[in-house]
Amino acid sequence: MIRKEELNLVTEWDKTFKKSEKVEHSKVTFVNRYGITLAADMYVPKDAKGKLPAIAVSGPFGAVKEQCSGLYAQAMAERGFVTIAFDPSFTGESGGNVRYMASPDINTEDFMAAVDFLSLNDKVDPERIGILGICGWGGMALNTAALDTRIKATAAMTMYDMTRVNAKGYFDSADSEEARFEAKKAMCAQRLEDLRKGEYKLGGGVVDPLPEDAPFFVKDYYDYYKTERGYHARSLNSNGGWNVIGCESFVNQPILQYSNEIRSAVLIVHGEEAHSCYFSKDAYSDMIKNSKYTDNKELMIIPEAVHTDLYDGGEKDYIPFDKLQSFYEKYLVR
């Protein structure tokens, strides 16, 4: 029998964005195939009638649903979709022990479990379900789209391929057998240290205080996660970060292996000035290479936008919600 964990869910509004009066909000839970109970915020358009198209949202990697994913979910619900923004396994209000671990497999399953939940919900048309991933969850969303044939449309916003950055470093600067060996050696040593001490060492979230000579992308993350703009008490990036060994398996498990076999619609969106833009450009190129399914694939580059501008819109409302609406309406609304 499938059993849910008992989760302690916050009932008051504790998001980094304002509550909309155009949607109904509630807390929901569902279980993935590993038996982990996930917590989500559900947003339903007010006065909704019949079964509606739906979108599951998650990300960024190390964030919680009270940050960017909730903002996206609420905004898309205002535009007529049933949405959920969920915390991945081992993070936020979701279950799973040990805390602050990540897995390419389990995190892909988290998205599939969200599709399960929406497919069985009375408010949702199971034939009209999409997903949306932000930052590291943009890569997870593409990986899920390559696996889950129920998904009709996928958007990846300001995406990271977390397996690539763990295996090769930022900008592929550590792409060598020697660098990977040293990284794996250090994590193997950390495993034993954690077991001896009886607790897992945290790797640290976004650096604080911010060094004056920090690279721009570090300053960009600080500006979101460590300020009133986006700080949240349950966010890993805002606080202690992942466990040092939390992403160990990412080094040896590249995702997106069969992205060029995705038959459903995909929209990849990235800021032109984002340090991470190469992830989206390369993912799109790989997705359409030798593919029979290119007519419903699109790469959208937002001029001047940096990485976190697609978290909350930045100072110039860079998130292309009109484009997202037209994209999902084209593939989910009938």
Secondary structure as the mmCIF struct_conf table of DSSP 4:
data_model
#
loop_
_struct_conf.conf_type_id
_struct_conf.id
_struct_conf.beg_label_comp_id
_struct_conf.beg_label_asym_id
_struct_conf.beg_label_seq_id
_struct_conf.end_label_comp_id
_struct_conf.end_label_asym_id
_struct_conf.end_label_seq_id
BEND BEND1 GLU A 12 GLU A 12
BEND BEND2 THR A 16 PHE A 17
HELX_LH_PP_P HELX_LH_PP_P1 LYS A 18 SER A 20
BEND BEND3 GLU A 21 LYS A 22
STRN STRN1 VAL A 23 VAL A 31
TURN_TY1_P TURN_TY1_P1 ARG A 33 TYR A 34
BEND BEND4 GLY A 35 GLY A 35
HELX_LH_PP_P HELX_LH_PP_P2 ILE A 36 ILE A 36
STRN STRN2 THR A 37 PRO A 45
TURN_TY1_P TURN_TY1_P2 LYS A 46 ASP A 47
BEND BEND5 GLY A 50 GLY A 50
STRN STRN3 LEU A 52 SER A 58
BEND BEND6 PRO A 60 PRO A 60
TURN_TY1_P TURN_TY1_P3 PHE A 61 GLY A 62
TURN_TY1_P TURN_TY1_P4 LYS A 65 GLU A 66
BEND BEND7 GLN A 67 GLN A 67
HELX_RH_AL_P HELX_RH_AL_P1 CYS A 68 GLU A 78
TURN_TY1_P TURN_TY1_P5 ARG A 79 GLY A 80
STRN STRN4 VAL A 82 PHE A 86
HELX_LH_PP_P HELX_LH_PP_P3 ASP A 87 PRO A 88
TURN_TY1_P TURN_TY1_P6 SER A 89 PHE A 90
BEND BEND8 THR A 91 THR A 91
TURN_TY1_P TURN_TY1_P7 GLY A 92 GLU A 93
BEND BEND9 ASN A 97 VAL A 98
TURN_TY1_P TURN_TY1_P8 ARG A 99 TYR A 100
HELX_RH_AL_P HELX_RH_AL_P2 PRO A 104 SER A 119
TURN_TY1_P TURN_TY1_P9 LEU A 120 LEU A 120
TURN_TY1_P TURN_TY1_P10 ASP A 122 LYS A 123
STRN STRN5 VAL A 124 ILE A 134
TURN_TY1_P TURN_TY1_P11 CYS A 135 CYS A 135
HELX_RH_AL_P HELX_RH_AL_P3 GLY A 136 ALA A 145
TURN_TY1_P TURN_TY1_P12 ALA A 146 LEU A 147
TURN_TY1_P TURN_TY1_P13 THR A 149 ARG A 150
STRN STRN6 ILE A 151 MET A 157
BEND BEND10 THR A 158 THR A 158
HELX_RH_AL_P HELX_RH_AL_P4 MET A 162 LYS A 168
HELX_RH_3T_P HELX_RH_3T_P1 TYR A 170 ASP A 172
TURN_TY1_P TURN_TY1_P14 SER A 173 ALA A 174
BEND BEND11 SER A 176 SER A 176
HELX_RH_AL_P HELX_RH_AL_P5 GLU A 177 LYS A 197
TURN_TY1_P TURN_TY1_P15 GLY A 198 GLY A 198
BEND BEND12 GLU A 199 GLU A 199
HELX_LH_PP_P HELX_LH_PP_P4 TYR A 200 LYS A 201
STRN STRN7 LEU A 202 LEU A 202
BEND BEND13 GLY A 205 VAL A 206
BEND BEND14 ASP A 208 PRO A 209
HELX_LH_PP_P HELX_LH_PP_P5 LEU A 210 PRO A 211
TURN_TY1_P TURN_TY1_P16 GLU A 212 ASP A 213
HELX_RH_AL_P HELX_RH_AL_P6 PHE A 216 TYR A 225
TURN_TY1_P TURN_TY1_P17 LYS A 226 LYS A 226
BEND BEND15 THR A 227 THR A 227
TURN_TY1_P TURN_TY1_P18 GLU A 228 GLY A 230
TURN_TY1_P TURN_TY1_P19 ALA A 233 ARG A 234
TURN_TY1_P TURN_TY1_P20 LEU A 236 GLY A 240
BEND BEND16 TRP A 242 TRP A 242
STRN STRN8 ASN A 243 ASN A 243
TURN_TY1_P TURN_TY1_P21 VAL A 244 CYS A 247
HELX_RH_3T_P HELX_RH_3T_P2 GLU A 248 ASN A 252
BEND BEND17 ILE A 255 ILE A 255
TURN_TY1_P TURN_TY1_P22 GLN A 257 TYR A 258
HELX_RH_3T_P HELX_RH_3T_P3 SER A 259 GLU A 261
BEND BEND18 SER A 264 SER A 264
STRN STRN9 ALA A 265 GLY A 271
TURN_TY1_P TURN_TY1_P23 GLU A 272 GLU A 273
TURN_TY1_P TURN_TY1_P24 HIS A 275 SER A 276
HELX_RH_AL_P HELX_RH_AL_P7 CYS A 277 ILE A 288
TURN_TY1_P TURN_TY1_P25 LYS A 289 ASN A 290
BEND BEND19 LYS A 292 LYS A 292
TURN_TY1_P TURN_TY1_P26 ASP A 295 ASN A 296
STRN STRN10 LYS A 297 ILE A 302
TURN_TY1_P TURN_TY1_P27 PRO A 303 GLU A 304
TURN_TY1_P TURN_TY1_P28 HIS A 307 THR A 308
HELX_RH_AL_P HELX_RH_AL_P8 ASP A 309 ASP A 312
HELX_RH_3T_P HELX_RH_3T_P4 GLY A 314 LYS A 316
TURN_TY1_P TURN_TY1_P29 ASP A 317 ASP A 317
HELX_RH_AL_P HELX_RH_AL_P9 PHE A 321 LEU A 332
#
